[in-house]
Amino acid sequence: MGEEPPFFSIIVPTYDRPGQLATCLHSLSRLDYRRDRFQVIVVDDGSKIPLEVAVASFNDRLDVALLTQPQAGPATARNTGVARAKGDFLVFTDDDCAPTPDWLQKLAARFGAAPDRGIVGRTLNTLPDNLYSTASQLLIDYLCAYYNADPNQAHFITSNNLAVPADSFHAIGGFDMTFPRAGGEDREFCDRWLRHGYRMTYAKEVLVYHNHRLTFRAFWRQHFNYGRGAFRFHHLRAQRGSERIRLEPFSFYQNLLRYPLSQAPGRRALLLAVLLVVSQAANAAGFFWEKLHRDS
């Protein structure tokens, strides 16, 4: 008999998005992986809309459990899910994401080669006609290209496509639950993961599709919150006595603005470049807003 494939625990934090959650669970039900070798744990982060029906409709297709908690943010929700996890490996995605059918197969192959590493996969935007969603994904793509230029020494992760050994996750203390909202908690987790001597691999073949429709207001709020999270991240690092994080060189920002020109044609590239400027302005505003309110 062949060796058993690894057992995965998939953690999905969710809040008030039953339709998108159902799409996510549908994609998980189509995974090309033995059904007895993975579980799905959905964690409801204080939704106002009941999610029981959306989850229960997949009971015949998935080993799926729904946990609930008072609203505390995705970092706490992920840890809540992990507390019920049985897997040797923990896999995180979001309710607005749809992994490809070979998702767990690709992760199993990676862990078979390096079982002690974390793995961050690639995220693809499913809304190319939405400029705001496209710009947000373009920023993620640029950061992955910059910080994960050596895929075996990755320094940037997104928590909607992340897998780690369960033992190592527990060894570093999981996600920091002082982050009350999405933004910065994945960055802090990656920093602590690397500081503990673990390594992260960027695996482009590990894919999820991301369906996050944004308006200008939602786009600004998203990046404003990322800035708030960035301040919290820097504050925590300072408390731990870590060296101060230096600003990236000017070329980093120059290349960021040029990046859309290599990814989109003409006028669309210029609009995306403008939105990347807006994202950085919103991020800076959120950073200083958080600093002022913490200092006051």
Buried (B, 14 or more C-beta within 10 A) or exposed (E): EEEEBBBBBBBBBBBBBBEBBBBBBBBBBEBEBEEEBBBBBBBBBEBEEEBEEBBEBBEEBBBBBBBBBEBBBBBBBBBBBBEEBEBBBBBBBBBBBBBBEBBBBBBBEBBEEEEEBBBBBBBBBBBEEBBBBBBBBBBBBBBBEBBBEEEEEBBBBBBBBBBBBBEBBEEBEBBBBEBBBBBBBBBBBBBBBBEEEBEBBBBEBBBBBBBBEBEEEBBBBBBBBBBBBBBBBBBBBEEEEEEEEEEEEEEEBEBBBBBBEEBBEEEBBEBBBBBBEBBBBBBBBBBEBBBEEEEE
